[in-house]
Amino acid sequence: MVEKTKEQQPVDLEEETAVPEELGDVESVVEESGEQQEPNLQEELEAAEDKLLRVAAEFENFKKRMEREQSKLMKYAGENILRELLATLDNLERAIDQGKAEAGDVNTKLESMLEGLDLTQKGLVGTLDKFGVEPLDAVGQEFNPDEQDALTMENSNEVAANHVLREFAKGYRFKDRVLRHAQVVVSSGPAPAE
């Protein structure tokens, strides 16, 4: 029988093996550092949670403030244009008062009142233009259902078919949107020969 060397002999697992002294020290250091790291990690976790809660609260406050400001802006959005229109109203009242004046010739009063109304209209058009409202050109233009509402069609020898013959109410555009369609009469072309 071949004799087994020490290296080849089976190891008895139940037999206690001595841990070298250097390894024992490493294990104790690892255990100690693990115990020290646990409170540090807990503190870092608590600090991170606290930061997260603060950021969430700040964001919520910011969101509420923005909602309040947006609500305020929406509530008073028309304030500037209304302030401008008050000057137009003042001019209109002056024109009416001029027409109601007791002294003077009737024709003179009427001319003064018409002049005041004309100036008021120009002021109003200027105010609307200042805020981006402009009239739509319709008469003589090809009928455009995106900007015009056809009230009726009439025969015309002067205006080509499907073009605007007359305007009952002017249309207006606000920036890039149609604010109000023009109400128009559309030409159906020359009258048929009989």
Order of alpha helices (4+ residues) and beta strands (2+ residues): alpha-alpha-alpha-beta-beta-beta-beta-beta-beta
